[in-house]
Amino acid sequence: MTWLELLAVLGAGIAAGGINTIVGSGTLITFPVLLAFGLPPVTANVSNTIGLVPGSISGVIGYRRELAGQRSRLLQLGTASLLGGITGAVLLLVLPAAAFKAIVPALIIVALILVMVQPRLAAWVKRRRENGNGTVPEHGGPILLAAVYGTGIYGGYFGAAQGVLLIGLLGIFVHDELQRLNAVKNVLALIVNAVSAVIFIVVAEVNWQAVAMIAIGSIIGGQLGAHYGRRLSPTMLRAVIVVVGGIAVVRLLAA
C-alpha cells in the first residue's frame, strides 16, 4: 500500500477503535477500507481482526472502573466467548474463500440492521430492566451462555456489530447498570478477537502493513472512545456506520 493508503487505514483504525468501545461496529469502517485498497476479502478480514485487538485492549482499560466486582461474570461469559471465537475462526479457515465472499454481504446487512435498530433495542432493554422482577440469574443463566457462544462464533468468523449483539443480550438477560454491561461487552469482544487473532497469525495469510496501521489507530481510538465517545451524536455515528457498511456490501457484490 502507498503512504496515503496507509494513512487512510490508520484513520479508519482510529474510528473503528472508538466505535468498538462505544457501540461495537468498528469492523464496518476498517473492512471496507481494506477491500477498497485491493486486499482479498479473507485476508482483509484476518488482518482487520488482528489489528483491532490492541484497540480492544485499549477500550477495556478505558472501562476498567466499570469492571470492578464482575470477576465471576467475566469468567463464565468469557469462557463461552473463547469457545465461540475458536469455532468461528476455524470455520473461516476451513470454509472456501468463495463461501466467505458469499456469506459476508448478508452478515454485513444483518449487522447494519442491528446498528439501525439499536435505539429501539436499547429502549426495550431499559423497559425490561425497569419491569424486572429480580428472578433472572445474576449472570444471565444458560440461555445467555449459549447466546454468547453463538455470538462468539459470529465474531470469530467476521464480527461486524458483534458488540451490538453482546450489549443487547447482556441488557436482556443481566440486571445491572448499562455502563457496567458495556465494560463486559468490551472484554467479551476482546476475547473473541484475541483468540481468533492467535489462530490467524499461525495459519492464515496476513497483511502486516494493514495490521500495524489498524493497531496503532485502534489503540488511539479505544482511548478516545472510552473518554469522549459519549459526547458524540449516536445518530451521526450510526449514519456513518450504515453508509460505510453499505459501501462494503456493494464492493463485495461487485468484485
N, C-alpha and C positions, 0 to 999 in steps of 0.2 A: 504493500500500500504506500501511496505517496504521503508526504508530511501533512498535506491538507486533509487527506482521508484519515490519517491517524488522529489529527486534532478533532475531527468530527466524531470519531469513535470515542475519544476522551470526553467530549461534551455529552455524548449520549450516555456514557458511563456515569457522569455526574448526575444527569437527570434520572437515570434508572436507579442509582443508589438512593436518591432522595425519595423517589416514588415508591420503591420497595419498602422503605422504612415506614412510610405513611399509609400507603394503600396496598401495594403488593402486585404491581403490574409492570415493573420496570423492563421485563423482557420484551414487552411490546414497543419499547423505544430502541433498545440495542439490537435486537434480532433483525428488524428491517434495515437498519443502517448497515449491518454486516452483509446482508443479502445485496443491498444496493452497490456495495463495493466489490461484488463478484465472488464472495465465498459460497461454496456449495451449502445447501440447507443444513445437512447434518454437521458439517464442520463448523458452520456458523453457530448452531445450537450448542455444540460441545464447547467451543471457545467462549461463548457467552456465559454458559453455566460456570465454567472455571473462573472467568474474570469477575463474576458478580459475588463470589464467595467472600473476598475481603470486604466488600461493601456490606454484605450481610453481617459480618463480624462487627463492622463499624456501627451499624444500626442497633445491634444487640447491646453493645457497650453504651450507646446513647440512651438506651432504655433500661439500664441496669438497675436503677432505683425501683422501677415497677416490677422487677423480677423477685424482689425480696419476699420470702415466705412461700415460694412456689416450687420448691425443690421436688416434692413428691409428684406434683402435677407434671412437671417437665420430664421426670424420669419415665412416667407412664406414657405420656403422649409422644415424647421424644423417641421412645423405642418403636412405636408404631410408624413414626415418620422415617426413622432409619431403615426399617424393613421395606417400607413403601418406596423410598428413594432408590434402594438397591434394585428392587424389582423393576422400577421404571427405567433406570439406566441400562439394565441388562436387556430389556425389551428394545430400547433404542438401538443397541449394538447388534442384536441378533436379527431384528427385522430388516428387510432390504431398504435401501435408501428411498426407493420408489414408494414404499409404504409410508415413510415419514413425510415425503412430499405430498402424498395424497391426504394424510390424516391431519397434518398441522393446520392447513387453512380452516378446517372445521373446528379444530381446537381454539384457534385464534378468534373465530367468530363467537364461539361459546364464551371465551374469556372477555370479549368486548361487551357481550350482552350482560355478563356479570358485573362489569365495571359500570355499565349504564344503569342497571337496576340496584346498584349498591345503596343509594339513599333509601329506597323503599325497603330493602332488606334490613338496613340498619334500624329503620323506624319500627319494623315488625319485631326485630330482636329486642328493641327497647320496650315495646309494649308487652312482649312475653316476659321480660325480666320483671317489669313492674307488677304484672299479674301473677307472678310465680308463687307457688305455694310452699316452696322450700323442700320438695320431695326429690328434686333432681340430685343425683350423686354429686359429691363435691368436685370430682374431676371429670364428670360427664358420662361415666359408665361405659359399658362395652360397645354401645352403638357409636359413640364418639370415637372410640379407639379404632373401630372398623372404618369409619369415615375418614379419619386422619390417615390411616394406612392407604386408603384409596386415593386421597389427595397426594400422598407421597409418591404413589405410582405415577400420577399425572405430572407431578413436579419433576421427578427423575427423567421422565420421557420428554417433556417440553417445559411446562411450568409457568407460562404466562398467566397472571391472575391467580396463581396459587395462593397468594396472601389473602385475596378477596374470599376465596373458598374457606380458608382457615379461619379468618376472623368471623365469617358468617356462622360456621359450625361452632366455634367456641362461644359466640354470643348466644346461640340457641341452646346449647347443652350445659354451659357452665354459668353459674350465678356469681359474677364478680364484676369489678369496675372495668369499663371498656379499655382504658389505657393499660391496665394490667394484662388484659387479654391480648392487646396489641403487642405487648412485650413478649408474650408466649408465642404469638404468631411469628414474630421475627426469629425466635430461637428455632421453632419447628422448620421454618423455611430454610434457615441456615443449615440445619442437619441434613435436609434433603439435598440441598445444593452441594454441600461439602462431600457427602458420601458419593454422589454422582460424579463430582469433580475428580475424586481419587480414582474411581474406576476409569473415567475418560482419559486421565493422564497416562494411565498404564497401557491402555489398549486402543485408544482412538486417535485419529488424526486431529491435531490441534494447531491453530494459527496463533503463535505465541505473541506476535505483534498486537493482535486484537486483544488477547488476554491481558497483556500488560496495560494497554490504554484503558480498557474497561475496569481493570482492577484499581488503577490509580484514581480514575474518575469516580468509581462507586464508593471508594473509601471517603472521598470528599463529600459526595452526595449523601452517604449514610449519616454523616455528622450534621450536614445541613438539614436533612430531613428530620432528624431527631430533635434539633434545636429550634428550627424555624418553619418546619413544614406545616404546622397547624395554622400559620398565618396566610397560607396560600388559599386561593379560591378553589374549593373542591370541584365546582362546576367547570372551571377553566382547566383544571388538572385532568378531569375525565375527558373533556373535549380533545385535549392533546393526545391522550392515550388512544381514543377512538379513531382519530384521524391517522395517526401513525400505524396503528394496527390494521386499519383498512388498506393502507398502502402496502403493508406486508402481505395481506391476502392477495391483492392484485398482482404483486410481484411474483408470488409463488405460483399462482394460477397461469401467469403469462410465460413463466420460464419453460 
